Amino acid sequence: MNKTICGLLLILVLGSCGSLPQPESRIGVIDYTPLIKAGIFVTESNSVNFDYTAVGSIIATEKGGWVNGRPKRPTTEDALKNIIKELERMGANGIINLNIIPSVEMSDDLMSKVFVSVITVKGMAIKIPDSKVKKVPTEDSHLLGQIDGIQCRIAKKYNNGMTICTSKELTPDQIKKAKDTFSLKGKIMFNLEGAEGKGEAYAGIDDGFIIIYKNNEFIKM
């Protein structure tokens, strides 16, 4: 009798194993490359080892929902894009104490009370002095940084210099600052973003002079 009971228990235990969860491994990565490529310093730490000016707290929220009857989940990428736009509007070039919080909450739609996914990104927006921007770690070797909020990147390198694309035209004083900040050497051509393929440089550095091409002005460095 005891053997029969033990046998039945063993069958039940073995049979139930098929419905038990199997071991698994998961890993998730939050890519900060969009921030870095935009010249924005980013850290999850609430402290850094350089001087900065606090601009304000910033929060971006992405909520899921339905589009054409199909569910659309919020993404961290969309939240970071909005963070970048707001940082630029605020005149900030860094964010510290960055937190990304996934959650679920009841929708605000009075007609359909359902739970939706939510991603919240928040941190402190800061302004880093231009002299410190070049020290921001980046995996993009073509990205230089910002001069007075103007994005600068290397478009092409040559044996005797390079072409640099900027989001706005730099003034002569800003060109001097860029040369010192980024340790530029050789012949430098400055193009606006989108015009580098046309060869339309608005300014350059050559033989100790800043050259403003639209009026052929030479300014001693």
MDTraj code that builds the backbone (N, CA, C; nanometers):
import mdtraj as md
import numpy as np

residues = "MET ASN LYS THR ILE CYS GLY LEU LEU LEU ILE LEU VAL LEU GLY SER CYS GLY SER LEU PRO GLN PRO GLU SER ARG ILE GLY VAL ILE ASP TYR THR PRO LEU ILE LYS ALA GLY ILE PHE VAL THR GLU SER ASN SER VAL ASN PHE ASP TYR THR ALA VAL GLY SER ILE ILE ALA THR GLU LYS GLY GLY TRP VAL ASN GLY ARG PRO LYS ARG PRO THR THR GLU ASP ALA LEU LYS ASN ILE ILE LYS GLU LEU GLU ARG MET GLY ALA ASN GLY ILE ILE ASN LEU ASN ILE ILE PRO SER VAL GLU MET SER ASP ASP LEU MET SER LYS VAL PHE VAL SER VAL ILE THR VAL LYS GLY MET ALA ILE LYS ILE PRO ASP SER LYS VAL LYS LYS VAL PRO THR GLU ASP SER HIS LEU LEU GLY GLN ILE ASP GLY ILE GLN CYS ARG ILE ALA LYS LYS TYR ASN ASN GLY MET THR ILE CYS THR SER LYS GLU LEU THR PRO ASP GLN ILE LYS LYS ALA LYS ASP THR PHE SER LEU LYS GLY LYS ILE MET PHE ASN LEU GLU GLY ALA GLU GLY LYS GLY GLU ALA TYR ALA GLY ILE ASP ASP GLY PHE ILE ILE ILE TYR LYS ASN ASN GLU PHE ILE LYS MET".split()
xyz = np.array([
    [0.0833, -0.1208, 0.0000],
    [0.0000, 0.0000, 0.0000],
    [0.0865, 0.1254, 0.0000],
    [0.1886, 0.1206, 0.0906],
    [0.2803, 0.2347, 0.0990],
    [0.3550, 0.2549, -0.0311],
    [0.3923, 0.1427, -0.0967],
    [0.4637, 0.1520, -0.2239],
    [0.3743, 0.2151, -0.3303],
    [0.2464, 0.1806, -0.3269],
    [0.1520, 0.2363, -0.4246],
    [0.1371, 0.3863, -0.4063],
    [0.1237, 0.4287, -0.2787],
    [0.1100, 0.5723, -0.2494],
    [0.2351, 0.6486, -0.2921],
    [0.3530, 0.5919, -0.2599],
    [0.4796, 0.6574, -0.2977],
    [0.4918, 0.6683, -0.4488],
    [0.4465, 0.5628, -0.5166],
    [0.4533, 0.5651, -0.6629],
    [0.3643, 0.6730, -0.7208],
    [0.2438, 0.6859, -0.6650],
    [0.1517, 0.7895, -0.7123],
    [0.2065, 0.9290, -0.6869],
    [0.2675, 0.9501, -0.5684],
    [0.3269, 1.0795, -0.5361],
    [0.4411, 1.1135, -0.6313],
    [0.5209, 1.0111, -0.6624],
    [0.6326, 1.0330, -0.7553],
    [0.5826, 1.0727, -0.8932],
    [0.4748, 1.0067, -0.9373],
    [0.4164, 1.0403, -1.0684],
    [0.3632, 1.1826, -1.0689],
    [0.2959, 1.2216, -0.9581],
    [0.2422, 1.3565, -0.9491],
    [0.3530, 1.4615, -0.9520],
    [0.4631, 1.4338, -0.8775],
    [0.5751, 1.5284, -0.8729],
    [0.6398, 1.5426, -1.0083],
    [0.6658, 1.4287, -1.0743],
    [0.7292, 1.4320, -1.2060],
    [0.6381, 1.4973, -1.3094],
    [0.5080, 1.4694, -1.2974],
    [0.4140, 1.5278, -1.3927],
    [0.4026, 1.6779, -1.3771],
    [0.4113, 1.7247, -1.2533],
    [0.3985, 1.8685, -1.2293],
    [0.5217, 1.9456, -1.2722],
    [0.6363, 1.8784, -1.2888],
    [0.7596, 1.9468, -1.3275],
    [0.7479, 2.0109, -1.4649],
    [0.6619, 1.9544, -1.5475],
    [0.6469, 2.0091, -1.6822],
    [0.5863, 2.1473, -1.6833],
    [0.5129, 2.1861, -1.5773],
    [0.4493, 2.3172, -1.5719],
    [0.5295, 2.4179, -1.4910],
    [0.6419, 2.3769, -1.4332],
    [0.7235, 2.4671, -1.3535],
    [0.8110, 2.5532, -1.4449],
    [0.8403, 2.6772, -1.4055],
    [0.9238, 2.7645, -1.4902],
    [1.0649, 2.7113, -1.5049],
    [1.1190, 2.7272, -1.6223],
    [1.2546, 2.6834, -1.6505],
    [1.3534, 2.7970, -1.6203],
    [1.4768, 2.7642, -1.5851],
    [1.5769, 2.8691, -1.5621],
    [1.6008, 2.9496, -1.6893],
    [1.6244, 3.0774, -1.6742],
    [1.6525, 3.1622, -1.7892],
    [1.7388, 3.2797, -1.7472],
    [1.8068, 3.3377, -1.8442],
    [1.8900, 3.4557, -1.8208],
    [1.8398, 3.5691, -1.9092],
    [1.8366, 3.6886, -1.8541],
    [1.7947, 3.8051, -1.9306],
    [1.8939, 3.9186, -1.9081],
    [1.9094, 4.0019, -2.0091],
    [1.9946, 4.1194, -1.9963],
    [1.9325, 4.2330, -2.0767],
    [1.9345, 4.3501, -2.0224],
    [1.8814, 4.4671, -2.0920],
    [1.9862, 4.5769, -2.0989],
    [1.9890, 4.6500, -2.2081],
    [2.0858, 4.7578, -2.2276],
    [2.0114, 4.8859, -2.2627],
    [2.0412, 4.9920, -2.1933],
    [1.9879, 5.1239, -2.2264],
    [2.0984, 5.2012, -2.2958],
    [2.0769, 5.2339, -2.4222],
    [2.1796, 5.2951, -2.5061],
    [2.1777, 5.4479, -2.4901],
    [2.2881, 5.5030, -2.4403],
    [2.2998, 5.6471, -2.4234],
    [2.3662, 5.7149, -2.5435],
    [2.3913, 5.6395, -2.6498],
    [2.4585, 5.6957, -2.7672],
    [2.3892, 5.8200, -2.8228],
    [2.2531, 5.8254, -2.8313],
    [2.1896, 5.9476, -2.8829],
    [2.2289, 6.0721, -2.8045],
    [2.2397, 6.0604, -2.6721],
    [2.2816, 6.1738, -2.5906],
    [2.4266, 6.2103, -2.6192],
    [2.5120, 6.1090, -2.6262],
    [2.6545, 6.1328, -2.6474],
    [2.6798, 6.1965, -2.7833],
    [2.6096, 6.1470, -2.8871],
    [2.6277, 6.2023, -3.0209],
    [2.5789, 6.3460, -3.0305],
    [2.4869, 6.3822, -2.9437],
    [2.4371, 6.5202, -2.9411],
    [2.5278, 6.6112, -2.8588],
    [2.6407, 6.5579, -2.8110],
    [2.7344, 6.6378, -2.7330],
    [2.6910, 6.6612, -2.5909],
    [2.6074, 6.5727, -2.5388],
    [2.5537, 6.5884, -2.4036],
    [2.6243, 6.4920, -2.3086],
    [2.6809, 6.5466, -2.2024],
    [2.7414, 6.4640, -2.0992],
    [2.6306, 6.3939, -2.0217],
    [2.6477, 6.2649, -1.9940],
    [2.5435, 6.1896, -1.9244],
    [2.6067, 6.0981, -1.8207],
    [2.5467, 6.0937, -1.7027],
    [2.5893, 6.0013, -1.5988],
    [2.4713, 5.9703, -1.5077],
    [2.4688, 5.8484, -1.4548],
    [2.3659, 5.8111, -1.3585],
    [2.4031, 5.8544, -1.2173],
    [2.5274, 5.8980, -1.2003],
    [2.5723, 5.9445, -1.0691],
    [2.5130, 6.0813, -1.0394],
    [2.4984, 6.1120, -0.9108],
    [2.4462, 6.2436, -0.8727],
    [2.5572, 6.3425, -0.8430],
    [2.6828, 6.3047, -0.8738],
    [2.7946, 6.3963, -0.8525],
    [2.9007, 6.3733, -0.9592],
    [2.9724, 6.4790, -0.9942],
    [3.0803, 6.4719, -1.0930],
    [3.2008, 6.5470, -1.0373],
    [3.3176, 6.5262, -1.0987],
    [3.4404, 6.5848, -1.0452],
    [3.4831, 6.7103, -1.1215],
    [3.3859, 6.7858, -1.1746],
    [3.4176, 6.9123, -1.2395],
    [3.3072, 7.0130, -1.2083],
    [3.3371, 7.1402, -1.2330],
    [3.2409, 7.2473, -1.2047],
    [3.1312, 7.2503, -1.3101],
    [3.0117, 7.2839, -1.2674],
    [2.9001, 7.2985, -1.3595],
    [2.7971, 7.3923, -1.2972],
    [2.7041, 7.4372, -1.3808],
    [2.5931, 7.5192, -1.3332],
    [2.4640, 7.4393, -1.3461],
    [2.3912, 7.4260, -1.2363],
    [2.2633, 7.3551, -1.2398],
    [2.1608, 7.4400, -1.3135],
    [2.0951, 7.3810, -1.4127],
    [1.9951, 7.4521, -1.4924],
    [1.8541, 7.4210, -1.4432],
    [1.8277, 7.2944, -1.4104],
    [1.6954, 7.2585, -1.3595],
    [1.6712, 7.1089, -1.3710],
    [1.5692, 7.0630, -1.3018],
    [1.5291, 6.9229, -1.3129],
    [1.4506, 6.9030, -1.4428],
    [1.4654, 6.7866, -1.5017],
    [1.3988, 6.7584, -1.6283],
    [1.3354, 6.6200, -1.6209],
    [1.2120, 6.6101, -1.6689],
    [1.1375, 6.4835, -1.6663],
    [1.0698, 6.4637, -1.8016],
    [1.0883, 6.3467, -1.8593],
    [1.0194, 6.3115, -1.9839],
    [0.9422, 6.1824, -1.9601],
    [0.8169, 6.1789, -2.0022],
    [0.7315, 6.0620, -1.9834],
    [0.6770, 6.0153, -2.1175],
    [0.6888, 5.8855, -2.1423],
    [0.6320, 5.8236, -2.2618],
    [0.5294, 5.7202, -2.2164],
    [0.4042, 5.7341, -2.2655],
    [0.2984, 5.6395, -2.2305],
    [0.2592, 5.5568, -2.3520],
    [0.2319, 5.4308, -2.3272],
    [0.1848, 5.3441, -2.4332],
    [0.0387, 5.3710, -2.4650],
    [-0.0089, 5.3098, -2.5716],
    [-0.1487, 5.3285, -2.6117],
    [-0.1799, 5.2418, -2.7316],
    [-0.2834, 5.2797, -2.8031],
    [-0.3251, 5.2023, -2.9206],
    [-0.3273, 5.2926, -3.0433],
    [-0.2730, 5.2434, -3.1532],
    [-0.2727, 5.3144, -3.2805],
    [-0.3362, 5.2233, -3.3850],
    [-0.4472, 5.2688, -3.4421],
    [-0.5202, 5.1883, -3.5413],
    [-0.5562, 5.0492, -3.4876],
    [-0.5938, 5.0471, -3.3610],
    [-0.6356, 4.9217, -3.3006],
    [-0.5234, 4.8320, -3.2547],
    [-0.3979, 4.8762, -3.2717],
    [-0.2841, 4.7935, -3.2309],
    [-0.2100, 4.8605, -3.1151],
    [-0.1661, 4.7805, -3.0187],
    [-0.0951, 4.8394, -2.9044],
    [0.0417, 4.8927, -2.9456],
    [0.0788, 5.0071, -2.8908],
    [0.2107, 5.0663, -2.9144],
    [0.2761, 5.0908, -2.7802],
    [0.3884, 5.0264, -2.7585],
    [0.4595, 5.0383, -2.6320],
    [0.5505, 5.1607, -2.6344],
    [0.5693, 5.2260, -2.5217],
    [0.6624, 5.3391, -2.5160],
    [0.8057, 5.2889, -2.5259],
    [0.8958, 5.3730, -2.5753],
    [1.0362, 5.3336, -2.5881],
    [1.1266, 5.4345, -2.5183],
    [1.2371, 5.3838, -2.4680],
    [1.3367, 5.4712, -2.4069],
    [1.3950, 5.5671, -2.5101],
    [1.4094, 5.5184, -2.6355],
    [1.4660, 5.6023, -2.7415],
    [1.3836, 5.7291, -2.7612],
    [1.2506, 5.7159, -2.7631],
    [1.1641, 5.8329, -2.7808],
    [1.1779, 5.9293, -2.6629],
    [1.1879, 5.8733, -2.5427],
    [1.2028, 5.9586, -2.4242],
    [1.3347, 6.0349, -2.4286],
    [1.4427, 5.9684, -2.4714],
    [1.5729, 6.0342, -2.4790],
    [1.5742, 6.1429, -2.5867],
    [1.5038, 6.1193, -2.6984],
    [1.4951, 6.2221, -2.8026],
    [1.4304, 6.3489, -2.7477],
    [1.3244, 6.3326, -2.6685],
    [1.2581, 6.4483, -2.6090],
    [1.3467, 6.5160, -2.5050],
    [1.4240, 6.4359, -2.4315],
    [1.5185, 6.4908, -2.3342],
    [1.6213, 6.5782, -2.4051],
    [1.6747, 6.5299, -2.5188],
    [1.7752, 6.6050, -2.5947],
    [1.7188, 6.7389, -2.6405],
    [1.5967, 6.7378, -2.6949],
    [1.5343, 6.8613, -2.7419],
    [1.5176, 6.9616, -2.6276],
    [1.4735, 6.9122, -2.5118],
    [1.4497, 7.0027, -2.3997],
    [1.5812, 7.0556, -2.3413],
    [1.6852, 6.9705, -2.3377],
    [1.8163, 7.0163, -2.2896],
    [1.8695, 7.1274, -2.3792],
    [1.8550, 7.1103, -2.5111],
    [1.9001, 7.2134, -2.6043],
    [1.8211, 7.3427, -2.5843],
    [1.6893, 7.3292, -2.5613],
    [1.6067, 7.4488, -2.5389],
    [1.6491, 7.5209, -2.4113],
    [1.6885, 7.4443, -2.3104],
    [1.7294, 7.5015, -2.1823],
    [1.8712, 7.5569, -2.1847],
    [1.9459, 7.5274, -2.2914],
    [2.0853, 7.5709, -2.2987],
    [2.1776, 7.4846, -2.2151],
    [2.1345, 7.3618, -2.1859],
    [2.2154, 7.2684, -2.1066],
    [2.2918, 7.1742, -2.1996],
    [2.4066, 7.1287, -2.1543],
    [2.4839, 7.0323, -2.2326],
    [2.5249, 6.9105, -2.1511],
    [2.4491, 6.8845, -2.0446],
    [2.4760, 6.7670, -1.9633],
    [2.3557, 6.7306, -1.8784],
    [2.3519, 6.6050, -1.8360],
    [2.2461, 6.5604, -1.7448],
    [2.3074, 6.4610, -1.6470],
    [2.2880, 6.4856, -1.5176],
    [2.3395, 6.3968, -1.4149],
    [2.2235, 6.3366, -1.3363],
    [2.2572, 6.2340, -1.2550],
    [2.1544, 6.1639, -1.1765],
    [2.0415, 6.1147, -1.2669],
    [2.0800, 6.0633, -1.3841],
    [1.9805, 6.0164, -1.4810],
    [1.9146, 5.8887, -1.4305],
    [1.7825, 5.8878, -1.4322],
    [1.7052, 5.7710, -1.3908],
    [1.6035, 5.7368, -1.4982],
    [1.5947, 5.6095, -1.5330],
    [1.4952, 5.5618, -1.6282],
    [1.4078, 5.4609, -1.5557],
    [1.2780, 5.4940, -1.5445],
    [1.1873, 5.4153, -1.4599],
    [1.0722, 5.3605, -1.5433],
    [1.0673, 5.2285, -1.5636],
    [0.9511, 5.1691, -1.6305],
    [0.8407, 5.1431, -1.5286],
    [0.7168, 5.1588, -1.5700],
    [0.6046, 5.1355, -1.4793],
    [0.4794, 5.1050, -1.5598],
    [0.3712, 5.0783, -1.4888],
    [0.2406, 5.0528, -1.5496],
    [0.1382, 5.1350, -1.4735],
    [0.0472, 5.2020, -1.5463],
    [-0.0561, 5.2810, -1.4793],
    [-0.1858, 5.2757, -1.5589],
    [-0.2929, 5.3150, -1.4924],
    [-0.4234, 5.3172, -1.5564],
    [-0.4292, 5.4327, -1.6560],
    [-0.4827, 5.4087, -1.7732],
    [-0.4918, 5.5124, -1.8759],
    [-0.5876, 5.6227, -1.8324],
    [-0.5702, 5.7404, -1.8927],
    [-0.6558, 5.8548, -1.8605],
    [-0.7850, 5.8565, -1.9413],
    [-0.7976, 5.7651, -2.0348],
    [-0.9150, 5.7605, -2.1219],
    [-1.0371, 5.7162, -2.0416],
    [-1.1392, 5.8031, -2.0346],
    [-1.2581, 5.7716, -1.9563],
    [-1.3394, 5.6580, -2.0179],
    [-1.3277, 5.6376, -2.1504],
    [-1.4066, 5.5362, -2.2188],
    [-1.3487, 5.3967, -2.2043],
    [-1.2171, 5.3885, -2.1861],
    [-1.1544, 5.2551, -2.1767],
    [-1.0489, 5.2572, -2.0675],
    [-1.0864, 5.2108, -1.9527],
    [-0.9953, 5.2045, -1.8402],
    [-0.9089, 5.0796, -1.8517],
    [-0.7873, 5.0968, -1.9039],
    [-0.6952, 4.9849, -1.9189],
    [-0.5585, 5.0281, -1.8669],
    [-0.4754, 4.9290, -1.8380],
    [-0.3401, 4.9572, -1.7929],
    [-0.2489, 4.9763, -1.9139],
    [-0.1601, 5.0759, -1.9066],
    [-0.0656, 5.1023, -2.0147],
    [0.0764, 5.1089, -1.9574],
    [0.1741, 5.0775, -2.0420],
    [0.3149, 5.0859, -2.0018],
    [0.3609, 5.2311, -2.0041],
    [0.4478, 5.2660, -1.9119],
    [0.4986, 5.4024, -1.9011],
    [0.6497, 5.3973, -1.8804],
    [0.7226, 5.4866, -1.9482],
    [0.8658, 5.5034, -1.9255],
    [0.8898, 5.6485, -1.8847],
    [0.9525, 5.6677, -1.7695],
    [0.9841, 5.8009, -1.7199],
    [1.1354, 5.8178, -1.7143],
    [1.1852, 5.9252, -1.7740],
    [1.3278, 5.9576, -1.7711],
    [1.3431, 6.0915, -1.7005],
    [1.4269, 6.0958, -1.5976],
    [1.4439, 6.2210, -1.5250],
    [1.5881, 6.2375, -1.4775],
    [1.6251, 6.3602, -1.4521],
    [1.7596, 6.3907, -1.4051],
    [1.7739, 6.5405, -1.3857],
    [1.8978, 6.5834, -1.3594],
    [1.9251, 6.7266, -1.3444],
    [2.0004, 6.7770, -1.4668],
    [1.9441, 6.8780, -1.5329],
    [2.0098, 6.9402, -1.6474],
    [2.1174, 7.0352, -1.5967],
    [2.2373, 7.0269, -1.6570],
    [2.3484, 7.1110, -1.6134],
    [2.4145, 7.1771, -1.7335],
    [2.4838, 7.2857, -1.7064],
    [2.5646, 7.3542, -1.8065],
    [2.7102, 7.3373, -1.7687],
    [2.7868, 7.2717, -1.8581],
    [2.9280, 7.2478, -1.8354],
    [3.0071, 7.3554, -1.9103],
    [3.1092, 7.4153, -1.8482],
    [3.1912, 7.5133, -1.9204],
    [3.2493, 7.4528, -2.0477],
    [3.2629, 7.5342, -2.1526],
    [3.3121, 7.4852, -2.2809],
    [3.4483, 7.4185, -2.2695],
    [3.5308, 7.4668, -2.1782],
    [3.6647, 7.4101, -2.1639],
    [3.6609, 7.2667, -2.1129],
    [3.5469, 7.2274, -2.0542],
    [3.5338, 7.0917, -2.0010],
    [3.4654, 6.9971, -2.0985],
    [3.3962, 7.0517, -2.1983],
    [3.3159, 6.9681, -2.2871],
    [3.3997, 6.8671, -2.3615],
    [3.5190, 6.9030, -2.4018],
    [3.6026, 6.8115, -2.4792],
    [3.6435, 6.6885, -2.3986],
    [3.6306, 6.6959, -2.2643],
    [3.6658, 6.5822, -2.1812],
    [3.5510, 6.4842, -2.1633],
    [3.4349, 6.5172, -2.2189],
    [3.3211, 6.4264, -2.2093],
    [3.3535, 6.2978, -2.2815],
    [3.3425, 6.1804, -2.2162],
    [3.3731, 6.0548, -2.2847],
    [3.2755, 6.0282, -2.3972],
    [3.3254, 5.9809, -2.5100],
    [3.2406, 5.9511, -2.6241],
    [3.2996, 5.8389, -2.7056],
    [3.2125, 5.7561, -2.7610],
    [3.2568, 5.6485, -2.8477],
    [3.2631, 5.6951, -2.9926],
    [3.2103, 5.8154, -3.0205],
    [3.2091, 5.8676, -3.1564],
    [3.3326, 5.9549, -3.1740],
    [3.4354, 5.9041, -3.2457],
    [3.5620, 5.9742, -3.2591],
    [3.5480, 6.1008, -3.3412],
    [3.4376, 6.1182, -3.4174],
    [3.4193, 6.2355, -3.5013],
    [3.3548, 6.3503, -3.4255],
    [3.3003, 6.3231, -3.3085],
    [3.2320, 6.4272, -3.2321],
    [3.3340, 6.5058, -3.1506],
    [3.3330, 6.6386, -3.1655],
    [3.4240, 6.7238, -3.0897],
    [3.3587, 6.7755, -2.9630],
    [3.2394, 6.8325, -2.9756],
    [3.1698, 6.8891, -2.8611],
    [3.0961, 7.0153, -2.9025],
    [3.0802, 7.1078, -2.8085],
    [3.0051, 7.2297, -2.8347],
    [3.0876, 7.3528, -2.7992],
    [3.0658, 7.4583, -2.8769],
    [3.1206, 7.5899, -2.8461],
    [3.0023, 7.6851, -2.8328],
    [2.9793, 7.7340, -2.7103],
    [2.8653, 7.8232, -2.6835],
    [2.7343, 7.7630, -2.7349],
    [2.7170, 7.6318, -2.7159],
    [2.5944, 7.5647, -2.7559],
    [2.5898, 7.5242, -2.9017],
    [2.6962, 7.5516, -2.9787],
    [2.6999, 7.5158, -3.1206],
    [2.7751, 7.3831, -3.1359],
    [2.7069, 7.2829, -3.1937],
    [2.7642, 7.1503, -3.2089],
    [2.8744, 7.1502, -3.3151],
    [2.9858, 7.0848, -3.2845],
    [3.0991, 7.0751, -3.3772],
    [3.1401, 6.9291, -3.3931],
    [3.1609, 6.8875, -3.5170],
    [3.2071, 6.7513, -3.5427],
    [3.3024, 6.7504, -3.6613],
    [3.3885, 6.6485, -3.6647],
    [3.4821, 6.6330, -3.7746],
    [3.4123, 6.5614, -3.8890],
    [3.4089, 6.6253, -4.0063],
    [3.3474, 6.5638, -4.1242],
    [3.4510, 6.4850, -4.2042],
    [3.5697, 6.5432, -4.2216],
    [3.6768, 6.4766, -4.2967],
    [3.8116, 6.5134, -4.2369],
    [3.9060, 6.4188, -4.2445],
    [4.0428, 6.4437, -4.2011],
    [4.1366, 6.4332, -4.3201],
    [4.2375, 6.5204, -4.3219],
    [4.3383, 6.5197, -4.4267],
    [4.4758, 6.5137, -4.3618],
    [4.5775, 6.4959, -4.4441],
    [4.7135, 6.4914, -4.3914],
    [4.7541, 6.6235, -4.3269],
    [4.6987, 6.7333, -4.3791],
    [4.7386, 6.8652, -4.3293],
    [4.6280, 6.9392, -4.2563],
    [4.5182, 6.8697, -4.2212],
    [4.4097, 6.9368, -4.1500],
    [4.2798, 6.8600, -4.1548],
    [4.1680, 6.9322, -4.1487],
    [4.0378, 6.8657, -4.1450],
    [3.9261, 6.9622, -4.1813],
    [3.8089, 6.9068, -4.2112],
    [3.6869, 6.9843, -4.2299],
    [3.5965, 6.9599, -4.1094],
    [3.5472, 7.0684, -4.0509],
    [3.4607, 7.0598, -3.9335],
    [3.3232, 7.1140, -3.9692],
    [3.2190, 7.0393, -3.9349],
    [3.0816, 7.0834, -3.9563],
    [3.0254, 7.1388, -3.8255],
    [2.9546, 7.2495, -3.8343],
    [2.8955, 7.3124, -3.7165],
    [2.7457, 7.3315, -3.7376],
    [2.6706, 7.3271, -3.6286],
    [2.5249, 7.3410, -3.6382],
    [2.4835, 7.4839, -3.6704],
    [2.5690, 7.5830, -3.6398],
    [2.5497, 7.7236, -3.6768],
    [2.6871, 7.7803, -3.7113],
    [2.6876, 7.8919, -3.7812],
    [2.8157, 7.9544, -3.8139],
    [2.8836, 8.0058, -3.6866],
    [3.0125, 7.9771, -3.6744],
    [3.0907, 8.0278, -3.5630],
    [3.1409, 8.1686, -3.5947],
    [3.1441, 8.2526, -3.4952],
    [3.2050, 8.3846, -3.5104],
    [3.3568, 8.3688, -3.5024],
    [3.4335, 8.4711, -3.5422],
    [3.5796, 8.4618, -3.5286],
    [3.6244, 8.4298, -3.3864],
    [3.5604, 8.4910, -3.2861],
    [3.5972, 8.4610, -3.1467],
    [3.5668, 8.3161, -3.1118],
    [3.4544, 8.2650, -3.1622],
    [3.4197, 8.1249, -3.1352],
    [3.5139, 8.0297, -3.2087],
    [3.5613, 8.0698, -3.3264],
    [3.6591, 7.9872, -3.3984],
    [3.7897, 7.9793, -3.3193],
    [3.8321, 8.0935, -3.2620],
    [3.9517, 8.0924, -3.1765],
    [3.9312, 7.9997, -3.0570],
    [3.8115, 8.0067, -2.9983],
    [3.7812, 7.9218, -2.8832],
    [3.7817, 7.7749, -2.9231],
    [3.7271, 7.7437, -3.0421],
    [3.7258, 7.6055, -3.0904],
    [3.8678, 7.5540, -3.1121],
    [3.9540, 7.6387, -3.1674],
    [4.0929, 7.5979, -3.1912],
    [4.1618, 7.5610, -3.0604],
    [4.1396, 7.6434, -2.9566],
    [4.2028, 7.6163, -2.8271],
    [4.1371, 7.4989, -2.7560],
    [4.0041, 7.4949, -2.7581],
    [3.9304, 7.3906, -2.6852],
    [3.9562, 7.2521, -2.7420],
    [3.9568, 7.2417, -2.8753],
    [3.9711, 7.1111, -2.9399],
    [4.1131, 7.0840, -2.9883],
    [4.2068, 7.1761, -2.9566],
    [4.3480, 7.1608, -2.9960],
    [4.3610, 7.1347, -3.1461],
    [4.2979, 7.2205, -3.2252],
    [4.2986, 7.2039, -3.3706],
    [4.4330, 7.2464, -3.4274],
    [4.4826, 7.1670, -3.5238],
    [4.6111, 7.1960, -3.5868],
    [4.5974, 7.1821, -3.7379],
    [4.6815, 7.2565, -3.8112],
    [4.6815, 7.2470, -3.9561],
    [4.5762, 7.3364, -4.0196],
    [4.5424, 7.3045, -4.1441],
    [4.4433, 7.3817, -4.2186],
    [4.3037, 7.3307, -4.1836],
    [4.2175, 7.4211, -4.1349],
    [4.0833, 7.3826, -4.0895],
    [3.9794, 7.4543, -4.1747],
    [3.8823, 7.3796, -4.2217],
    [3.7695, 7.4361, -4.2958],
    [3.6431, 7.4186, -4.2111],
    [3.5601, 7.5229, -4.2029],
    [3.4360, 7.5169, -4.1265],
    [3.3170, 7.5227, -4.2228],
    [3.2335, 7.4185, -4.2184],
    [3.1128, 7.4113, -4.3001],
    [2.9907, 7.4020, -4.2108],
    [2.8774, 7.4486, -4.2595],
    [2.7517, 7.4252, -4.1901],
    [2.7074, 7.2811, -4.2114],
    [2.6389, 7.2242, -4.1138],
    [2.5853, 7.0887, -4.1281],
    [2.4977, 7.0810, -4.2534],
    [2.5206, 6.9767, -4.3331],
    [2.4427, 6.9574, -4.4542],
    [2.5074, 7.0161, -4.5775],
    [2.6092, 7.1026, -4.5591],
    [2.6740, 7.1673, -4.6739],
    [2.8145, 7.1140, -4.6977],
    [2.8569, 7.0137, -4.6141],
    [2.9949, 6.9671, -4.6276],
    [3.0225, 6.9020, -4.7621],
    [2.9187, 6.8390, -4.8201],
    [2.9376, 6.7728, -4.9492],
    [2.9462, 6.8713, -5.0647],
    [2.9049, 6.9957, -5.0422],
    [2.9062, 7.0976, -5.1481],
    [3.0365, 7.1764, -5.1497],
    [3.1194, 7.1543, -5.0486],
    [3.2455, 7.2272, -5.0432],
    [3.2288, 7.3752, -5.0164],
    [3.1211, 7.4120, -4.9489],
    [3.0924, 7.5532, -4.9236],
    [3.1330, 7.5897, -4.7807],
    [3.2591, 7.6125, -4.7591],
    [3.3076, 7.6515, -4.6275],
    [3.2771, 7.7993, -4.6043],
    [3.2336, 7.8323, -4.4836],
    [3.2071, 7.9726, -4.4519],
    [3.3267, 8.0387, -4.3841],
    [3.4174, 7.9558, -4.3297],
    [3.5362, 8.0095, -4.2642],
    [3.6453, 7.9029, -4.2617],
    [3.7660, 7.9461, -4.2284],
    [3.8764, 7.8523, -4.2223],
    [3.9889, 7.9063, -4.1371],
    [4.0834, 7.8186, -4.1048],
    [4.2061, 7.8570, -4.0349],
    [4.3230, 7.8110, -4.1212],
    [4.4136, 7.9027, -4.1518],
    [4.5276, 7.8667, -4.2354],
    [4.6429, 7.9639, -4.2102],
    [4.7581, 7.9081, -4.1850],
    [4.8811, 7.9863, -4.1720],
    [4.8687, 8.0985, -4.0691],
    [4.8018, 8.0672, -3.9553],
    [4.7920, 8.1643, -3.8468],
    [4.6830, 8.2676, -3.8636],
    [4.5955, 8.2499, -3.9626],
    [4.4870, 8.3446, -3.9859],
    [4.3519, 8.2729, -3.9839],
    [4.2495, 8.3454, -3.9352],
    [4.1104, 8.3034, -3.9548],
    [4.0628, 8.3713, -4.0830],
    [4.0057, 8.2918, -4.1730],
    [3.9596, 8.3455, -4.3010],
    [3.8074, 8.3382, -4.3052],
    [3.7424, 8.4521, -4.3244],
    [3.5976, 8.4580, -4.3423],
    [3.5737, 8.4698, -4.4930],
    [3.5233, 8.3626, -4.5545],
    [3.5236, 8.3546, -4.7002],
    [3.4222, 8.4472, -4.7677],
    [3.3111, 8.4771, -4.7013],
    [3.2077, 8.5555, -4.7703],
    [3.2524, 8.6976, -4.8011],
    [3.3453, 8.7506, -4.7195],
    [3.3990, 8.8842, -4.7511],
    [3.5511, 8.8830, -4.7631],
    [3.6091, 8.7620, -4.7735],
    [3.7536, 8.7442, -4.7933],
    [3.8343, 8.8191, -4.6865],
    [3.7887, 8.8084, -4.5611],
    [3.8532, 8.8783, -4.4492],
    [3.9553, 8.7861, -4.3816],
    [4.0748, 8.8383, -4.3529],
    [4.1802, 8.7641, -4.2851],
    [4.1990, 8.8239, -4.1457],
    [4.1869, 8.7414, -4.0437],
    [4.1993, 8.7877, -3.9054],
    [4.3143, 8.7121, -3.8402],
    [4.4125, 8.7869, -3.7907],
    [4.5285, 8.7251, -3.7272],
    [4.4877, 8.6509, -3.6013],
    [4.5357, 8.5276, -3.5855],
    [4.5028, 8.4472, -3.4678],
    [4.5712, 8.5057, -3.3442],
])
top = md.Topology()
chain = top.add_chain()
for i, resn in enumerate(residues, 1):
    res = top.add_residue(resn, chain, resSeq=i)
    for name in ("N", "CA", "C"):
        top.add_atom(name, md.element.get_by_symbol(name[0]), res)
traj = md.Trajectory(xyz[None], top)
